Amino acid sequence: MLRSVPATVSAAVMAGLLAAAAALAGPAAGRTWSGGDMAAASTGLASTGICQSAIRPNLAARLSRGIEKALAGRVSAVGLTAADPRLGLTCALNQTRHFDSASAIKATIISALVYKEHGPSHLTSTERGLAWEMITESDNDAATALWNDVGIASLQRFLNAAHMTHTILDDAAWGLSQLTAQDELKLLELLATPGKVLSSASRGYVLWLMANVIPSQHWGVPAGAPADVTVSVKNGWLPDPNTGLWHINSIGVFRGKNVDYEIAVLTSGNPTMAYGVETIEKAAYTINIDIYRATLPQ
């Protein structure tokens, strides 16, 4: 069974998400958008070659066409990356374009926390409780508390260690930090792959939290993934107070039998939250379906 697309966002859930989004902007909510922010009428689609694979070139070409078709006609500005090391597959669209983070930055906050404290076993009970609320429920008060707990200097040290060189932190309003799809993929690969930056316990802890996101927030990149695949996901949503256009982001790690890949999709210029969710899910559905088919016996 595959996860359906697009996700249905109920009126009650939408009301809660709107309230959370309003809290995200913080004291810098009234900042003026730049010309680049407002150039959201185009997804910036490349004509060919969004995806590459030396060992599965036909799969890469099919995915490239599928992503282009999924995003054709959408007014959303889109930054997208994906990687499947088993298939030698990488996808990149507008990967260095900056997007307001909204709650997607929370995956960076928790990763920076376990990096600073040298593993989840060194977290206090208070930090563990805040981490659960921040990731699984996207609680903004918990995120603010942990942002302050980690501190801007330690957050930057984590970014440096993770080689997330394009991410720009906003200490006045963490939800306005600037992300790129390229850096978000680096974060996801860091969480999914053994390495020197995060211990196995740290990686497992963050992925476990992201795998336990409440059902009403389990939209975005999981669309189209088989039901038996574990998806560790973190989403973000934020309306701009000046234009009313939405930033909608979704990042995820996919794990299961013969499954090990990552997807990050960042968007802006969405007329509504639901429109942005649909943009992400149209692209993610194509990626998830084609990767799933590629794992079937030939």
Phi, psi and omega per residue, in radians:
M1 nan 2.395 3.138
L2 -1.830 2.593 3.061
R3 -1.213 2.378 -3.026
S4 -1.294 2.875 3.097
V5 -2.554 2.432 -0.087
P6 -1.433 2.843 3.082
A7 -1.205 2.555 3.069
T8 -1.667 2.148 3.124
V9 -1.827 1.900 -3.086
S10 -1.190 2.844 3.140
A11 -1.072 -0.686 -3.126
A12 -1.176 -0.759 3.112
V13 -1.123 -0.740 3.132
M14 -1.045 -0.699 3.138
A15 -1.075 -0.731 3.118
G16 -1.146 -0.700 -3.141
L17 -1.172 -0.659 3.096
L18 -1.082 -0.730 3.133
A19 -1.126 -0.723 3.129
A20 -1.137 -0.694 -3.127
A21 -1.118 -0.676 3.135
A22 -1.069 -0.634 -3.136
A23 -1.274 -0.439 -3.069
L24 -1.115 -0.665 -2.960
A25 -1.136 -0.531 3.061
G26 1.114 -2.822 -3.045
P27 -1.156 -0.280 -3.117
A28 -1.699 0.290 -3.021
A29 -1.061 -0.456 -3.057
G30 -1.557 0.292 -3.084
R31 -1.152 2.686 -3.130
T32 -1.487 2.320 3.096
W33 -1.241 2.541 3.087
S34 -1.456 2.988 3.086
G35 -1.046 -0.602 3.122
G36 -1.159 -0.639 3.108
D37 -1.088 -0.686 -3.034
M38 -1.427 -0.174 3.137
A39 -1.443 0.972 -2.992
A40 -1.787 0.162 -3.095
A41 -1.414 -0.049 -3.117
S42 -2.317 2.414 3.076
T43 -1.320 -0.216 -3.134
G44 1.197 0.656 -3.077
L45 -1.125 2.349 2.973
A46 -1.348 2.623 -3.089
S47 -1.215 -0.680 3.119
T48 -2.594 2.900 2.936
G49 1.348 0.481 3.055
I50 -1.070 -0.705 -3.128
C51 -1.969 2.577 -3.123
Q52 -2.358 2.492 3.006
S53 -2.786 2.096 3.130
A54 -1.228 -0.547 -3.084
I55 -1.654 -0.336 3.104
R56 -2.331 1.104 -3.075
P57 -1.082 -0.600 3.137
N58 -1.162 -0.680 3.076
L59 -1.089 -0.788 -3.134
A60 -1.078 -0.727 3.132
A61 -1.154 -0.712 3.124
R62 -1.129 -0.721 3.106
L63 -1.126 -0.735 3.128
S64 -1.020 -0.808 3.126
R65 -1.130 -0.705 -3.111
G66 -1.146 -0.722 3.118
I67 -1.152 -0.757 3.109
E68 -1.037 -0.768 3.141
K69 -1.145 -0.712 -3.119
A70 -1.106 -0.592 -3.065
L71 -1.696 -0.122 -3.116
A72 -1.057 2.263 3.108
G73 1.476 -0.130 3.114
R74 -1.342 2.443 3.113
V75 -1.501 -0.163 3.133
S76 -1.105 2.463 2.873
A77 -1.442 2.327 -2.987
V78 -2.259 2.306 2.913
G79 -2.045 2.215 -3.018
L80 -2.418 2.412 2.981
T81 -2.464 2.663 3.053
A82 -2.711 2.682 3.122
A83 -2.662 2.357 3.026
D84 -2.307 1.767 -3.057
P85 -1.117 -0.510 3.134
R86 -1.131 -0.622 -3.117
L87 -1.658 0.018 -3.069
G88 1.051 0.557 -2.973
L89 -1.818 2.314 2.973
T90 -2.355 2.512 3.075
C91 -2.275 2.463 -3.136
A92 -2.648 2.214 3.076
L93 -2.403 2.072 -3.130
N94 0.887 0.759 -2.943
Q95 -1.224 -0.333 -3.138
T96 -1.848 0.107 3.086
R97 -1.273 2.446 -3.132
H98 -1.547 2.473 3.097
F99 -2.345 2.519 3.012
D100 -1.044 2.359 -2.972
S101 -1.279 -0.648 -2.909
A102 0.867 -2.505 -3.033
S103 -1.332 -0.100 3.087
A104 -1.079 -0.433 3.124
I105 -1.134 -0.296 -3.095
K106 -1.123 -0.483 3.054
A107 -1.164 -0.578 3.069
T108 -1.266 -0.693 -3.129
I109 -1.049 -0.841 -3.096
I110 -1.201 -0.616 3.104
S111 -1.159 -0.701 3.110
A112 -1.172 -0.587 3.124
L113 -1.130 -0.873 -3.118
V114 -1.213 -0.484 3.054
Y115 -1.171 -0.785 -3.130
K116 -1.133 -0.711 -3.057
E117 -1.594 0.072 3.090
H118 1.076 0.751 3.022
G119 2.021 2.724 -3.104
P120 -1.149 -0.413 -3.130
S121 -1.164 -0.308 -3.139
H122 -1.667 0.036 3.100
L123 -1.357 2.562 3.057
T124 -1.351 2.889 3.105
S125 -1.085 -0.600 3.098
T126 -1.135 -0.783 3.128
E127 -1.107 -0.677 3.118
R128 -1.120 -0.743 3.124
G129 -1.117 -0.744 3.109
L130 -1.140 -0.690 3.135
A131 -1.089 -0.745 3.109
W132 -1.047 -0.838 -3.117
E133 -1.149 -0.705 -3.094
M134 -1.137 -0.759 -3.055
I135 -1.517 -0.887 -3.021
T136 -1.317 -0.500 -3.120
E137 -2.010 -0.077 -3.083
S138 0.983 0.723 -3.124
D139 -1.246 2.163 -3.062
N140 -1.326 -0.608 3.094
D141 -1.109 -0.708 3.094
A142 -1.111 -0.700 3.135
A143 -1.123 -0.735 3.119
T144 -1.095 -0.731 3.132
A145 -1.090 -0.747 -3.127
L146 -1.322 -0.577 3.036
W147 -1.008 -0.814 3.138
N148 -1.215 -0.591 3.129
D149 -1.138 -0.814 3.136
V150 -1.202 -0.796 -3.141
G151 1.548 2.559 -3.062
I152 -1.079 -0.624 -3.120
A153 -1.160 -0.765 3.137
S154 -1.241 -0.588 3.046
L155 -1.056 -0.759 3.133
Q156 -1.187 -0.643 3.094
R157 -1.071 -0.677 3.087
F158 -1.129 -0.790 3.117
L159 -1.018 -0.714 3.120
N160 -1.109 -0.774 -3.137
A161 -1.126 -0.600 -3.122
A162 -1.480 -0.035 -3.106
H163 1.037 0.587 3.077
M164 -1.576 1.249 -2.913
T165 -1.373 -0.236 -3.111
H166 -1.716 -0.132 -3.137
T167 -1.330 2.310 -3.116
I168 -2.065 1.997 -3.122
L169 -1.371 2.508 3.065
D170 -2.063 1.775 -3.068
D171 -1.270 -0.316 3.106
A172 -1.395 -0.534 -3.139
A173 -2.701 1.715 -3.005
W174 -1.038 -0.481 3.139
G175 -1.224 -0.197 3.080
L176 -1.792 0.152 2.998
S177 -1.021 2.633 -3.050
Q178 -1.784 2.165 -3.139
L179 -1.967 2.730 2.943
T180 -2.181 2.653 3.106
A181 -1.091 -0.552 3.105
Q182 -1.091 -0.839 -3.131
D183 -1.203 -0.618 3.124
E184 -1.155 -0.611 3.060
L185 -1.160 -0.672 3.074
K186 -1.033 -0.741 3.111
L187 -1.094 -0.808 -3.122
L188 -1.114 -0.721 3.112
E189 -1.165 -0.597 3.080
L190 -1.101 -0.689 -3.141
L191 -1.293 -0.535 -3.042
A192 -1.572 -0.282 -2.975
T193 -2.161 2.313 3.068
P194 -0.997 2.428 -3.127
G195 -2.909 -2.972 -3.040
K196 -1.575 -0.333 -3.034
V197 -1.350 -0.878 -3.133
L198 -2.065 2.388 3.096
S199 -1.214 2.893 3.094
S200 -1.036 -0.694 3.126
A201 -1.128 -0.713 3.132
S202 -1.140 -0.793 3.141
R203 -1.097 -0.771 -3.138
G204 -1.107 -0.657 -3.130
Y205 -1.143 -0.822 -3.129
V206 -1.137 -0.772 3.132
L207 -1.129 -0.620 3.095
W208 -1.113 -0.769 3.094
L209 -1.061 -0.807 -3.111
M210 -1.180 -0.450 3.098
A211 -1.356 -0.179 -3.109
N212 -1.935 0.416 3.067
V213 -1.054 2.441 -3.099
I214 -1.070 2.622 -3.039
P215 -0.937 -0.653 -3.088
S216 -1.189 -0.241 3.105
Q217 -1.948 0.205 -3.109
H218 -1.637 0.961 3.112
W219 -2.029 -3.118 3.081
G220 1.630 -2.207 -3.018
V221 -1.120 -0.347 3.081
P222 -1.184 -0.210 -3.067
A223 -0.974 2.176 3.102
G224 1.560 -0.138 3.120
A225 -1.286 2.466 3.092
P226 -0.999 2.564 -3.069
A227 -1.115 -0.412 -3.114
D228 -1.560 0.082 3.063
V229 -1.613 2.315 3.072
T230 -1.432 2.140 3.137
V231 -1.962 2.098 3.022
S232 -1.707 1.950 -2.943
V233 -2.221 2.571 2.935
K234 -2.460 2.242 -3.101
N235 -1.963 2.897 3.077
G236 -2.537 2.522 3.138
W237 -2.613 2.356 -3.049
L238 -2.796 2.114 3.032
P239 -1.512 2.441 3.068
D240 -1.349 2.248 -3.076
P241 -1.180 -0.331 -3.127
N242 -1.530 -0.674 -3.045
T243 -1.908 -0.403 -3.063
G244 1.405 -0.065 3.096
L245 -1.319 2.641 -2.992
W246 -1.834 2.457 2.877
H247 -1.692 2.115 3.115
I248 -2.244 2.155 -3.076
N249 -2.270 2.639 3.097
S250 -2.671 2.268 3.121
I251 -2.292 2.572 -3.123
G252 -2.814 2.660 3.030
V253 -1.945 2.320 -3.061
F254 -2.021 2.179 -3.082
R255 -2.398 2.467 3.108
G256 3.042 -2.900 3.129
K257 -1.143 2.086 -3.095
N258 1.022 0.445 -3.099
V259 -2.255 2.220 3.124
D260 -2.890 1.551 -3.124
Y261 -2.654 2.999 -3.069
E262 -2.385 2.577 3.084
I263 -2.401 2.395 2.998
A264 -2.309 2.237 3.085
V265 -2.306 2.103 3.110
L266 -2.013 2.423 -3.124
T267 -2.438 2.741 3.007
S268 -2.576 3.018 3.129
G269 1.268 0.368 -3.140
N270 -1.450 2.285 -3.133
P271 -1.108 -0.541 3.091
T272 -2.475 2.902 3.070
M273 -1.096 -0.787 -3.102
A274 -1.054 -0.630 3.127
Y275 -1.124 -0.736 3.125
G276 -1.151 -0.714 3.082
V277 -1.041 -0.754 -3.129
E278 -1.123 -0.706 3.092
T279 -1.002 -0.845 3.141
I280 -1.078 -0.791 -3.043
E281 -1.226 -0.544 3.072
K282 -1.093 -0.771 3.128
A283 -1.227 -0.798 -3.105
A284 -1.115 -0.663 -3.139
Y285 -1.032 -0.760 3.111
T286 -1.070 -0.807 -3.125
I287 -1.114 -0.850 -3.094
N288 -1.103 -0.740 -3.134
I289 -1.126 -0.791 -3.090
D290 -1.211 -0.651 3.086
I291 -1.179 -0.706 3.096
Y292 -1.033 -0.809 -3.132
R293 -1.125 -0.564 3.137
A294 -1.211 -0.353 3.136
T295 -1.526 -0.185 -3.141
L296 -1.290 2.643 3.114
P297 -0.976 2.343 -3.122
Q298 -1.424 nan nan
